[in-house]
Amino acid sequence: MSITSVHPAASYKKIFESVEELNEPIPAVITGVIPSWLGGSLLRMGPGLFEVGDEHFQHLFDGQALIHKFDLKNGRVTYYRKFIRTDAYVRAMTENRVVITEFGTAAYPDPCKNIFSRFFTYFRGIEVTDNCLVNVYPIGEDFYAVTETNYITKVDPDSLETLKKVDLCKYLSVNGVTAHPHIEPDGTVYNIGNCFGKNMSLAYNIVKIPPVPKDKSDPIEKSQVLVQLPSSERLKPSYVHSFGMTDNYFVFVEQPVKINLLKFLSAWSFRGATYMDCFESNASMGTWFHLASKEPAGYLSSHKFRTSAFNLFHHINAYEDEGFIVVDLCTWKGHEFVYNYLYLANLKEEWEEVKKAAARAPQPEVRRYVLPLDIHREDQGKNLVSLSYTTATAVLHSDGTIWLEPEVLFSGPRQAFEFPQINYSKCCGKKYSFAYGLGLNHFIPDRIVKLNVQTKETWVWQEEDSYPSEPLFVPSPGATEEDDGVLLSIVVKPGAQRPGSLLVLDARNLTELARAEVNTIIPITLHGTYKP
């Protein structure tokens, strides 16, 4: 398949434009053959409203949360979407303005209120957004739409109704958790979040939510902090977006993108400050890897892994092999924050401008790091990695730190392999071969890529003026091969008669099996889940 890497028509702008929700599911027109065993719902989250009144949301992660559902039943497909009734959304609709500050958009005080009520609003402190546009996943028998704050929102996966807002601070000492938990086959959920403790002490807490208890009570009420990892800098925790998990260990990568807590806590007293204003880069720390054991839970304080600076949003997978932990990551080189390039004004530029901005941004690379578990003083200066199949190295320094150098699994100029997925039920935390990702071309999603992490071979699905989303892998029933299954992706083709579609690809070779098209445009989606 020939790879096009130009978009002169700039029709990608359409995926960053507001849409209306639907009153009822609409039927899709199917071409090809959907496998008869594939029945269930693809649930996806993303921004769907990019302005309120005459105020525009500034950043990709500010648009109001829209939940999408493609339902597959008996060879028929329907599409449905609803805005989540978050406080951020309901109050914006009521007042016809941005009421709660989002990631990169400030809410200003209501101009109609007098100085006294404004003064008291400020002293009540910060209102944290509950705009859950990033992901949707199950906890026990319930589904939650999430962002990265302490608020998650329970939704009905069938009707897409908003059920209730949950404040995780009531159950856990965390200020927020990531939108990328790990979920074990029994339903146990693990996640990680920043914790600003007493006297401004800082840590990262790995939390555990148990499976549904016998009495069917809410498992969130039984959640607990499993292990605490220290912060390398006292008042500046690193931004954490995901983490790795093997059979016996958690992997946390502490990156040089920092949240300046003093800025964060004072930002809310300044007019026009946002979350984005509280990030800064540490140009000298590089990147630190931390390990914690699962059972019994504990921080491996003697393992001090260091490497050069990169941004990290998505772990692909991690596994143990012969006394090593292999960690595969979607990295962006350097310490400048990639989110600086995800303002909507940048993404909606003409193609030549989009290309120029991406040329200045950190460059993407899929990397494999290998962390040795057994470290002996006498091995100083030697490469400790003895796995035959990787060129990644780990060298012990005299100060007790271990310097890591990666093996590059995929690299192309301004071509990212991102939003990675694997055959999660079979391979999470295990040695594996295949990762599936969304190809970002100068930040514009225009292809689906399969990567063999052992041989570095790649396969690509791509179509002109088509903008796919994160591909979710669904295994075939009774599959024995790792890539026996399908990939599901929402594809937007703005100029087409039916611009929104669900694409079904054979995961083995990325050939198209079927697509289900609807006559509505679908804005960008970030993450989601397949509910059988």
Secondary structure, DSSP 8 states (H G I E B T S, - for coil): -------TT-GGGGGGS-----SS-EE-EEEE---TT--EEEEEEEEEE-EETTEE--BTTTSEEEEEEEEEETTEEEEEEEE---HHHHHHHHHTS--S--SS------TTS-HHHHHHHHHT---------SEEEEETTEEEEE-SSSEEEEE-TTT--EEEEEEGGGTSS-S---S--EE-TTS-EEEEEEEE-GGG-EEEEEEEE----TT---GGGG-EEEEEEE-SSTT--B-----EE-SSEEEEEE-SEEE-HHHHHHHTTSTT--GGGGEEE-SSS-EEEEEEETTTTEE-TT-EEEE--EEEEEEEEEEEETTEEEEEEEEEESSS-GGGG-BHHHHTS-HHHHHHHHHHS--EEEEEEEEES---GGGTTSB----TT---EEEE-TTSEEEEE-EEEE-BTTEEEEEEE--HHHHTTS---EEEEEEEETTEEEEEEEEETTT--EEEE--TT-B----EEEE-TT--STT-EEEEEEEE-TTSSS-EEEEEEETTT--EEEEEEESS------EEEEE-
